[in-house]
Amino acid sequence: TNRLKAARYYEMGCSGGDATACANLAQMYENKKNADSNDKENALQLYAVACQGGDMLACNNLGWMFANGSGVPKDYYKAMGYYKFSCENGNDMGCYNLGLMSNVNNIYGIDKAQLSQVDLNYLACNAGDMMGCANLGWIYANGDLGAPLNNHYAAKYFQMACDGGILGSCNNLGVLYQKGLGVPQDDQRALDLFSYACDNGFESSCRNYGNFKEHLLRVNPNYGRLFMPYNSYEIP
């Protein structure tokens, strides 16, 4: 049958290192009519292989299996880890499911006392708490609280928090643009962010704007490289 042919092709692809083929084969096992425990276990293992291979939907699906006890004992903390990994690597379903886990009614019954500050801020950010997003930006910008230094993630969460009205995050995002950390170096974008935060009452941004604007006067009309390195801007 076509299903058997598809399964054989997926098996070949998966054996050859194709993560998407592994994920597709996992779905066939998971969605098999009258799937038994062996089918669920096969699906779980294949999703794990696909996730490790970079298939973010597989990471989300692996999280779902842990969240719902499908083929494995329920483990909300593992589920959240897979959802978080999937979300931060661009999978919208992972973000959606992570958001469900951060539901204010705590529909999953998560014991937040067991979570790290990083995880708590993930939950807060995905529940719409912009300070949680701001805190994540700071954590990643500084490599703090056990999280690795990652300026790309720092910029992402500072942008979310800035859009949500956290002026300190607008300033911090400006610092990243000024230095080209996690984002393309962009003098004008940095100035705009400093100016916005300053105009709305964040005093550190006023100083950053003034100092940076004064320094840019030393450059050519095309705003080329600065005559001297300027490294005094810091994320507070």
N, C-alpha and C positions, 0 to 999 in steps of 0.2 A: 504494500500500500504506500501511498504518498507519505504517510506519517513515518513509516519504517525507513523509507528512503531518506527523508529529512533527518531522522535520528542518526543514520549511518554517516551522512555528510557532516552533521554536527560533531559526531564522535571523532571523525577524521580531523576536522578543523581544531577541535579542542586538544587532541593529541599532538597537533602541530603547533600549539601555543596560541591559538586564536581565542582570546578571552570572550569575545562575543559569542562564538560557537559554544563555548562552555556554558555561558549564561542561557543560551537558547535551549541547550540540552537539559539544563537544570529546570527550566520552565516546563519542558515536556514531562519530566518526571513529576514535578510538583502538581501539574494540572491533569495528570493522567486519570482517567476514569477509574474510580475505586482504588485510588492510590493507597498503598499500604505503607507501613513504617519503613520498609527498605527503600521504597520510592522516595519518601520524604528525606531519608538520610542521604540518598544519592543526590537529591536536589541540593541539600545543604552543602555537601562537599563540593559540588560543582559550582555553586554560587561563590563559595570561598575561594576556589581556584580563579574564577572569573574576576572576583573583586581584587585579588592580589595582582591579577593581570591588567587592572586598570579599567574594568567595566563598572562604572559608578552605579548603574541601575542594578547590577548584581549585588553591590554593597547594600543598596537600599533593600533589596529583596531578602538579603541575608538578615538585615535588621528586622524585617517584618516577621521572619520565621522565629527569631528569638523573642520578639515582642508578643507573639501569639502562641508560642509553644508548639509550633508546627515542625514535627520531626526532631525536636530538641526541647529540653525543659525550658520553661519561660525564664528569661533573664533580661529584665528591662534595662539594666545598665549596659550589657553588651549590645542590646538593640540600639540604645541611644548612641553608643560609640560608632556603630556602623552607619546610622542615619547621619550623624554629625560628619563623618568622613565623606559620605556621599554628597551631602549638602555643600560642604566647603570646597568640593571639587566639581561643582557645577550641576548636580542633579536636583531638579526641582522637587521630585517626589521625596527625596531625602530631606529637603528643607521642610516640606509639608508635614511629613511624619514626625520630624523633630519638633515642629510647632505643636503637633498634637500632644507630644509628651510634655510640653511646657504649658499645656492648657491650665488656666487658673483653677479649674476644678480638680486638677491632678487626677485625671481619669484613669491613669495607669497606676496610681497608688505609689508613686516613687518616694522613697525615703530620702529627702534632700540632704539629710545629715550625712549620708554616705558619699555625697558628691564633692568633687574638688571645686575650688573657686572658679576654675576655668569652665567646668561643666555648668555650674550655677549661672555663670554669666552667659553661656550659650543658651540656656533655657530662658533666661530673662530677655535676651536680645531677640530670640525667635518668638517670644510672647509679646513683642512690641515695646519692651522697656529699653529706651534709647541709652540709658546709663549702662545697661548691660553690654550694648554694642560698643560704647565708648571704652568701657573697661577691657573688653576683648582687644580693641585696637591698641590700648596701652600695653596689655600683656604681651601681645605679639611684637610690638615695636621694641620692647625691652627684653624679650626672652625671659619673662618672669613666671613665677608660680608653676614651674615645671613645663611650661610650654616652650617650644623652640622659637628662637628669633625668626620672624617671618614678616618682612616688610610688605609683601604683597597682601597678606591677610590683614596686617595693620591698616593699610590704606583702605581696604574693603570695608572694615568695620568703622574706621573713622569717617568714611564717606556716609555710611548708613546713619551714624550718630549725628553728623553734621546736618544731613538732610532732615533729621528728626529734631533739630534745634539745639544740639549740644555745642555751644560755641567753642569750648576748649578743643573739641574734636576737629572743628573747622581749622583752628590754629595748627593743631598737630598734623592735619592733612597738608596744610600749607608748608610745614617743615619738610614733609616727605617730598613734595613737589620741588621745593627749593634745592633739596639735596639729591633728588633723583633716586629715592629709596622706595622700591616696590612699585613705582610709577615712573613714566618718562619724566626726565628733568624738564621743568616748565616754569621759567621765571614769572611769566605773566599770571599763570594759574596760582602760583604761590602768593603773589601780590594781591590778587583778587580775594583769596581766602583770608589773608591777613586783614585786608581792608574790610571785608564783610564782618568778621568777628569783632574787629575794632569798633566799627560803626554801631555794633549792637552791644557794646559795653565790655568786651573782653580786653582788659588793659594790656596783657602780655602781647596780644596781636598788634596793638598800636606801636609798641616798641619794635616788634619784629618788622612791621611794615616800614617804619621810619628808617631803621638801620639798613634793611635790605634795599629800599628805594635809594637811599644815599649811596650805597655801595654800587648799585647798578649804574649810577651816573658815571662810573669810571670805565664803562665798557663802550664798545663801538656802537654805531646807530642800529646795527642788526642784533644787538644784545647777544654778542658772542661770549666767549669764555671770560670770566672775571679776571682782572689783572692779578689778584691775589686770592688765595683760598679763604673762604669765609665759613668757619665751622662753629660759630658761637651760638647758633640757634639750637635750642634743646627742647625736647618734649617734656613739659612739666609733669 
